[in-house]
Amino acid sequence: MADTSDPIPIRHGGNLREAARRYSIPLDDWLDLSTGINPRGYPVPPVPPDAWRRLPEDDDGLADAAARYYGATAALPVAGSQAAIRALPALLRPGVAGVAPLTYGEYAPAFERAGHRVRPLDIRAGELPVEFDHVIVANPNNPTTEPIERDVLLRWHRQLAERGGTLIVDEAFADAADPGASLASEAPCEGLVVLRSVGKFFGLAGIRVGFVLAAEPLRRALNDRLGAWTVSGPARHAVRAAFGDIAWQDAMRAQLATDSARLAALIASHGFDPKSAPLFVWVETHDAAFLQDALATRGIWTRLFDHGDMTPSLRLGLPGSEGDWARLSRAFAEIRA
């Protein structure tokens, strides 16, 4: 039987209370840039009373709205793509799973708990080692911002499918990226799973809603494993409204492109070489730990990556107001003076 424990806690951004305790700065005085969540979140309309009183209903149109929004044939709503990441490995044939050394930290432990052997995947190589039965990638990658070409992913999918394996593509940050890079329209194919998240682009991480795009047998098996009512009524109401607001989506994509370029320029002006995605900027530097600490002493929380023998790095999300931008700029100026 696979070990279902988590021997080493998985670190995530957003752990602001921990930072407040560590630096003795009141929680309300922090600027939290430790996640890639849109700080200009979707303005959810009032929740109908029945959404609170009634059990959630699967035929309320949410799955259909998601399929239209993502350009897929069908979608399974889940309690955040995190729920799918943890449940999917147990539904796949045990084997060797390829995971990038620096990517979202939940993939490798989830596959290990389900009895798979995890091996490092070089997403820059373009070639898939023959030992891999399954491959899990984020596109674009978090935190390194690297995209993987659609043709490369489709080639990997064909190779894995021929082995009876599966390609899982986590597109949590794809909403604001090039829509042509998504594999959502290919998701009915056997051996392919696409994960999408509402939390990042729409800034609604707290409602915990994601979607699984995959062939019907796997969606059904995953639904059976997760059980009934995985997404609450209020959350379903919020996401249906967000998916239907095309004007907000178009305006937000333009805003995020502007903001990410602005953040990259700010950081570059202080001598760093940042890489940017629409919702965050990543800086690879031996000074990453110092920089995180120096920003934290000024009440600005960021996400440090310091894995093994890799160069340390820092991820910074987008400020949400002009006051936040000024505060970050002032902090960098003080640190680099």
Secondary structure as GFF3:
##gff-version 3
##sequence-region A 1 337
A	DSSP	alpha_helix	16	23	.	.	.	ID=ss1
A	DSSP	three_ten_helix	27	29	.	.	.	ID=ss2
A	DSSP	beta_strand	31	32	.	.	.	ID=ss3
A	DSSP	alpha_helix	49	53	.	.	.	ID=ss4
A	DSSP	alpha_helix	62	70	.	.	.	ID=ss5
A	DSSP	beta_strand	76	78	.	.	.	ID=ss6
A	DSSP	alpha_helix	81	87	.	.	.	ID=ss7
A	DSSP	three_ten_helix	88	91	.	.	.	ID=ss8
A	DSSP	beta_strand	96	99	.	.	.	ID=ss9
A	DSSP	alpha_helix	107	113	.	.	.	ID=ss10
A	DSSP	beta_strand	117	120	.	.	.	ID=ss11
A	DSSP	beta_strand	134	138	.	.	.	ID=ss12
A	DSSP	alpha_helix	150	162	.	.	.	ID=ss13
A	DSSP	beta_strand	166	170	.	.	.	ID=ss14
A	DSSP	three_ten_helix	179	181	.	.	.	ID=ss15
A	DSSP	three_ten_helix	184	186	.	.	.	ID=ss16
A	DSSP	beta_strand	192	197	.	.	.	ID=ss17
A	DSSP	three_ten_helix	205	207	.	.	.	ID=ss18
A	DSSP	beta_strand	210	214	.	.	.	ID=ss19
A	DSSP	alpha_helix	216	226	.	.	.	ID=ss20
A	DSSP	alpha_helix	233	244	.	.	.	ID=ss21
A	DSSP	alpha_helix	246	268	.	.	.	ID=ss22
A	DSSP	beta_strand	275	277	.	.	.	ID=ss23
A	DSSP	beta_strand	280	284	.	.	.	ID=ss24
A	DSSP	alpha_helix	288	296	.	.	.	ID=ss25
A	DSSP	beta_strand	300	301	.	.	.	ID=ss26
A	DSSP	beta_strand	303	305	.	.	.	ID=ss27
A	DSSP	beta_strand	313	317	.	.	.	ID=ss28
A	DSSP	alpha_helix	322	336	.	.	.	ID=ss29
###
